[in-house]
Amino acid sequence: MFTLFKKTMRWLKNIFHAFRDSCSNKSFLDGIEHLESFVSKILAVVMGLVILVAVADLIILLLGELFSSPIGFFNRTLFEIFGIFLNILIALEILENITAYLRKDFVLAELVVVTSLIAVARKIIILDLEKTTGAEIIGLAIAILSLSLSYWIIHRTGTRNLH
């Protein structure tokens, strides 16, 4: 009975030491790094699936519009179709951000700014001016100006990485 107690105590002591060692800053940061890498890989796969589904949806939409009455004319506005194209481009840029992170272990600031510019451009392209207030247009203009300035600064200084 005493031997069983001794073995159990030794086993608990070993577990405690393994836990303590795994809680060191280096071990903890290594664990966080593995978690980030794992989550990034999952996000890349899911984003790839989203892109494939969006492209298939776009193809189905375009084929449906091409062969519906009247033949050869798009019943939907081109702005809607451009919006879908830009959604796919934004998704591709996000996937590029994720894969750049996996390759280089940091985020490329240039890609983040370009993705943001595409998103704002999409918003402007599909903007319904009848339902948009002046304040919203001014906000979009400020966003474009800020992002353009950020992009210029990134290229000018050569700082393209975010750690």
C-alpha positions in Angstrom: 0.0 0.0 0.0 2.8 2.4 0.9 4.5 1.6 -2.4 1.4 2.5 -4.3 1.2 5.8 -2.4 4.9 6.5 -3.2 4.4 5.7 -6.9 1.3 7.9 -7.0 3.1 10.8 -5.3 6.1 10.4 -7.7 3.7 10.4 -10.7 1.9 13.6 -9.4 5.3 15.2 -8.8 6.4 14.4 -12.4 3.1 15.9 -13.7 3.6 19.0 -11.5 7.2 19.5 -12.9 6.0 18.9 -16.5 3.2 21.5 -15.9 5.6 24.0 -14.3 8.2 23.6 -17.1 5.4 24.0 -19.7 4.4 27.2 -18.1 7.8 28.9 -18.6 7.7 32.0 -20.8 9.4 30.2 -23.7 7.2 27.2 -23.6 4.1 29.3 -23.3 5.1 31.5 -26.2 6.0 28.4 -28.3 2.5 27.0 -27.5 0.9 30.3 -28.5 2.9 30.3 -31.7 1.7 26.8 -32.6 -1.9 27.8 -31.9 -1.5 30.9 -34.2 -0.1 28.7 -36.9 -2.8 26.1 -36.5 -5.6 28.7 -36.6 -4.0 30.5 -39.6 -4.0 27.2 -41.5 -7.6 26.5 -40.7 -8.5 30.1 -41.7 -6.6 29.6 -45.0 -8.5 26.4 -45.8 -11.9 28.0 -44.9 -11.1 31.1 -46.9 -10.2 28.9 -49.9 -13.5 27.2 -49.6 -15.4 30.5 -49.4 -13.6 31.8 -52.5 -14.4 28.6 -54.5 -18.1 28.8 -53.5 -18.2 32.6 -54.3 -16.7 32.0 -57.8 -19.1 29.1 -58.4 -22.0 31.4 -57.3 -20.7 34.1 -59.6 -20.5 31.7 -62.6 -24.0 30.5 -62.0 -25.3 34.0 -61.7 -23.6 35.2 -64.9 -24.8 32.1 -66.8 -28.3 32.6 -65.5 -28.3 36.3 -66.5 -26.8 35.6 -70.0 -29.4 33.0 -70.9 -32.5 34.6 -69.3 -34.9 36.9 -71.1 -33.9 39.1 -72.9 -31.0 37.1 -74.2 -27.6 38.7 -73.9 -28.6 41.6 -71.6 -28.0 41.6 -67.9 -31.2 42.2 -65.9 -29.2 42.9 -62.8 -27.2 46.0 -62.6 -23.5 45.8 -63.5 -22.8 47.4 -60.1 -24.1 44.2 -58.3 -21.9 42.0 -60.5 -18.9 44.3 -59.9 -19.6 44.1 -56.2 -19.5 40.3 -56.3 -16.2 40.4 -58.3 -14.7 42.8 -55.7 -16.0 40.5 -52.8 -14.0 37.7 -54.4 -10.9 40.0 -54.8 -11.2 41.0 -51.1 -11.4 37.3 -50.1 -8.3 36.6 -52.2 -6.4 39.5 -50.5 -7.4 38.1 -47.1 -6.2 34.7 -48.1 -2.9 36.3 -49.3 -2.6 38.0 -45.9 -3.1 34.7 -44.1 -0.6 32.8 -46.4 1.9 35.7 -46.1 1.7 35.3 -42.3 2.3 31.6 -42.5 5.3 32.0 -44.9 7.0 34.9 -43.1 5.4 34.8 -39.6 4.4 38.4 -39.8 1.6 40.4 -41.5 2.5 42.5 -44.5 1.1 46.0 -43.8 1.0 46.7 -47.6 -1.4 43.8 -48.1 -3.6 45.0 -45.2 -3.8 48.5 -46.7 -4.5 47.2 -50.2 -7.2 44.9 -48.9 -8.8 47.9 -47.1 -8.6 50.0 -50.2 -10.4 47.3 -52.3 -13.1 47.0 -49.6 -13.7 50.8 -49.7 -13.6 50.8 -53.5 -16.2 48.1 -53.4 -18.4 50.1 -51.1 -18.1 53.1 -53.4 -18.9 51.1 -56.6 -22.1 49.6 -55.1 -23.1 52.8 -53.3 -26.7 53.8 -53.7 -26.5 57.6 -53.9 -30.2 58.0 -53.2 -29.9 56.3 -49.8 -26.5 57.7 -48.9 -26.0 60.8 -46.7 -23.3 63.4 -47.2 -21.6 62.4 -44.0 -21.2 58.8 -45.3 -19.6 60.1 -48.5 -17.3 62.3 -46.5 -16.4 59.3 -44.3 -15.6 57.2 -47.3 -13.5 60.0 -48.7 -11.6 60.3 -45.5 -11.1 56.5 -45.4 -9.7 56.5 -49.0 -7.4 59.5 -48.3 -6.1 57.9 -45.1 -5.5 54.5 -46.7 -3.9 56.1 -49.7 -1.6 58.1 -47.5 -0.8 54.9 -45.5 0.1 53.1 -48.7 2.3 55.9 -49.8 4.1 56.0 -46.5 4.6 52.3 -46.5 6.2 52.4 -50.0 8.2 55.6 -49.2 9.7 54.2 -45.9 10.0 50.6 -46.9 8.3 49.4 -43.7 6.0 46.7 -45.1 5.9 44.4 -42.1 3.7 44.4 -39.0 5.0 42.3 -36.1 
